[in-house]
Amino acid sequence: MNKKVLIITSAGLAIGFAEALIYYNLGKNSENEKFKLQVPKGAELLKTTGIIIATSLATAALSYIIEGALTEKQELIPIPA
């Protein structure tokens, strides 16, 4: 596996999980006076983790494709003097 893809996927997982927890807690605490940090349990945690993994892999794949397109070596054609 490409090292860059692994790094991007890992970073995406970490940031994605933090982002998901923020949104989850904003929703759970929307009607509460006190903010209470919670982590989803059971099936909801598995569903959230699955979405995070899928989006992280998609981000890594797209990054890999874009990088490949931008760094593709162009064939040099000599110009006669």
GUNU-595060 format. One line per 8 residues: their letters; for each residue x, y, z of C-alpha. Coordinates in steps of 0.5 Angstrom, whole numbers. Example, Ala and Ser with C-alpha at 12.3 -4.5 7.8 and 13.67 -1.06 7.14 Angstrom:
BEGIN
as> 25 -9 16; 27 -2 14 $
# end
This chain:
BEGIN
mnkkvlii> 0 0 0; 2 7 -2; 5 11 5; 2 17 3; -5 14 2; -4 10 9; -2 17 12; -8 21 9 $
tsaglaig> -13 15 11; -10 15 18; -11 23 19; -18 22 16; -20 17 21; -18 21 27; -21 28 24; -27 24 22 $
faealiyy> -28 21 28; -27 28 32; -32 31 28; -37 26 28; -37 26 36; -37 34 36; -44 33 31; -46 27 35 $
nlgknsen> -46 31 42; -49 38 39; -55 34 37; -55 30 43; -54 36 48; -59 41 43; -64 41 48; -60 41 55 $
ekfklqvp> -58 46 59; -51 43 61; -47 40 55; -45 33 57; -40 30 52; -42 23 50; -40 17 46; -45 13 41 $
kgaellkt> -46 6 43; -47 0 40; -50 0 33; -50 7 33; -42 7 34; -41 2 29; -45 6 24; -42 12 25 $
tgiiiats> -35 8 25; -37 5 18; -38 12 15; -32 15 18; -28 9 15; -31 10 8; -30 17 7; -23 17 10 $
lataalsy> -22 12 4; -25 16 -1; -21 22 1; -15 18 1; -17 15 -6; -19 22 -9; -12 25 -6; -8 20 -9 $
iiegalte> -11 21 -16; -11 28 -16; -3 28 -14; -2 23 -20; -5 27 -25; -1 33 -22; 5 30 -22; 5 26 -28 $
kqelipip> 11 27 -32; 10 30 -39; 14 28 -45; 20 33 -46; 20 35 -54; 27 38 -56; 26 44 -60; 31 45 -65 $
a> 35 52 -65 $
# end
